[in-house]
Amino acid sequence: MPRWQEAYMEQLIGEYAKLLVSSKPASEKFWTLNERMCKDLKHIGVQVRMSRSTMINNLIVLLADGLISFENIKDFSPALQEHLKLTLEYLGH
């Protein structure tokens, strides 16, 4: 598993731990955690399905969310890196 993905999952576990030690009732913690984990399972930082048709969008999301940096894609083509930079600037990131 890539380091960036491990770091992201470690962050999620920390957030789950804070929820579990909160003073909320057990049932509220349980259902909040369940809902959160179901949502997080669909996040690209947890489970990414890469294909040619989704690669650029996936990279944009990963970069925008700070899960990877341009250092992680330094071996990609300069044209692709420039495209990603311009797209992120356009999106305000």
C-alpha positions in Angstrom: 0.0 0.0 0.0 1.4 3.4 -0.9 2.7 5.6 2.0 0.2 8.4 1.1 -2.7 6.0 1.5 -1.4 4.6 4.8 -1.1 8.2 6.0 -4.6 9.0 5.0 -6.0 5.9 6.6 -4.0 6.7 9.8 -5.7 10.2 9.8 -9.1 8.5 9.5 -8.4 6.2 12.3 -7.4 9.1 14.5 -10.7 10.8 13.7 -12.6 7.6 14.5 -10.8 7.3 17.8 -11.8 10.9 18.8 -15.4 10.0 18.1 -15.2 6.8 20.1 -13.8 8.5 23.2 -16.3 11.4 23.1 -19.0 11.8 25.7 -21.8 11.0 23.3 -24.0 8.0 24.0 -22.7 4.7 22.8 -25.5 4.3 20.2 -24.8 7.7 18.7 -21.1 6.9 18.5 -21.9 3.6 16.9 -24.2 4.9 14.2 -22.0 8.0 13.5 -19.0 5.8 13.1 -20.9 3.4 10.9 -22.1 6.2 8.6 -18.7 7.8 8.5 -16.9 4.5 7.6 -19.4 3.8 4.9 -18.8 7.2 3.4 -15.0 6.9 3.8 -14.9 3.5 2.1 -16.0 5.3 -1.1 -13.4 8.0 -0.9 -10.6 7.8 -3.4 -8.0 8.0 -0.6 -9.2 4.7 0.7 -10.0 2.8 -2.4 -9.1 4.0 -5.8 -10.1 2.4 -9.0 -7.6 3.5 -11.7 -8.3 3.3 -15.4 -7.3 5.4 -18.3 -10.7 7.1 -18.3 -10.5 8.0 -14.6 -6.8 8.6 -14.0 -6.7 12.3 -14.5 -9.8 12.9 -12.3 -8.4 10.6 -9.7 -5.1 12.5 -9.6 -6.8 15.8 -9.4 -8.9 14.6 -6.4 -5.8 13.1 -4.7 -3.8 16.3 -5.3 -6.6 18.6 -4.2 -7.2 16.7 -1.0 -3.5 16.8 -0.2 -3.2 13.0 -0.3 -0.4 13.1 -2.8 1.9 15.9 -3.9 3.5 16.8 -7.2 6.6 15.1 -5.8 4.7 11.8 -6.0 4.1 12.3 -9.7 7.4 13.7 -10.7 8.1 10.8 -13.0 4.8 11.5 -14.9 5.1 13.4 -18.2 5.7 17.1 -18.0 2.6 17.7 -20.1 0.4 15.7 -17.6 1.9 17.5 -14.6 1.2 20.9 -16.3 -2.4 19.9 -17.1 -2.9 18.9 -13.5 -1.4 22.1 -12.2 -3.6 24.2 -14.5 -6.7 22.3 -13.6 -6.1 22.7 -9.9 -5.4 26.4 -10.3 -8.7 26.7 -12.2 -10.5 24.9 -9.4 -8.9 27.2 -6.9 -6.4 24.8 -5.3 
